[in-house]
Amino acid sequence: SSTMELESAPLDKIHVECESASIIPPENSCYVASSSPSAGGSGLDSDFGASA
């Protein structure tokens, strides 16, 4: 139970960060990867790669 809670803590933090990043264009990659990489990952992946 203790281990599960510890693992859930960082996961929750990442989820919140991803949601907040969804508002920022450069951090959109996190939102897309979490939402559905096959939905529009190709287009965004290309754009993100060029930007990075």
N, C-alpha and C positions, 0 to 999 in steps of 0.2 A: 504493500500500500504506500509506503514511504517513497519507494523508488518511482512508482507511477506518478505520484504527486510532483516529484522533482522533475520528471520528464515533461509533465504537463505545463509546468511553469514557463520554461524557455519557449515551448511551442506556442503558448498563448501570447508571449511577448512578440514573437516573430509574426504571428497572425495580425496583431495590432499594427505592427510596423508596416506590414504589407498593405493593410487597409489604408493607412495614412499615406503610404507611398503612392497609392493609386491616384492620389490627387497630383502628385509630382510627375511630370513627363519622363525625366531621366530614370526615375525609380519604377516606371511602369512595368519594366521587365519582371519585377517581383510579383506584381499583380497578375500579369499574364501567366507566368509560370505556375502560380497558385491556382488560378482560375481554370485555364485549359490551354496547355502549350500547343496542342494540335489545332485549336480553334483559330488562332491568329499568331501563333508563335513564330511561324516562318517570316511573316511580314515584319513583325516587331523585332524578331531576332536579328534580321538583316539590318534594320535601322539602328538597333542598339549596338550591334557589332561595329558599325561604321562610326557611331558616336563615341564608343569606348576606344 
